[in-house]
């Protein structure tokens, strides 16, 4: 999807808790914005509390606005793969539930093709001993998370969830 006002594109990724993933994408040159939110579920306008029940179908995601003249979608995929374990179904570290699933939500056929190729290459690379369980599905409506979740780590002077 292209933002026609400024030629920027959107990419959306679910990789467990969104705080660390958001911060990782904010560090990538060419990324104009990274916003945490919820996507892939059935409840309109979900809250964090709703999503945490596991009954809405939403994933915690980061929606990345980027300039394709400065950073490629393939580079964003590299950042995505490097910032979580794509072999654990509905789990990242201590966080368990469908809202923490590994997912790529594509906005264009080109993103879908790149995501599938990237996943296949990583799956056969031997990097992971288990198969990659990352879902690749069309992006649906994105719901921005509550303000206290936006730039959560940066607001606390942290660069990752592990510091």
Secondary structure as GFF3:
##gff-version 3
##sequence-region A 1 163
A	DSSP	beta_strand	2	3	.	.	.	ID=ss1
A	DSSP	beta_strand	8	15	.	.	.	ID=ss2
A	DSSP	alpha_helix	18	26	.	.	.	ID=ss3
A	DSSP	beta_strand	31	39	.	.	.	ID=ss4
A	DSSP	alpha_helix	48	52	.	.	.	ID=ss5
A	DSSP	beta_strand	59	66	.	.	.	ID=ss6
A	DSSP	alpha_helix	73	82	.	.	.	ID=ss7
A	DSSP	beta_strand	91	92	.	.	.	ID=ss8
A	DSSP	beta_strand	95	96	.	.	.	ID=ss9
A	DSSP	three_ten_helix	98	100	.	.	.	ID=ss10
A	DSSP	beta_strand	102	106	.	.	.	ID=ss11
A	DSSP	alpha_helix	109	125	.	.	.	ID=ss12
A	DSSP	beta_strand	135	138	.	.	.	ID=ss13
A	DSSP	beta_strand	143	144	.	.	.	ID=ss14
A	DSSP	three_ten_helix	147	149	.	.	.	ID=ss15
A	DSSP	alpha_helix	152	155	.	.	.	ID=ss16
###
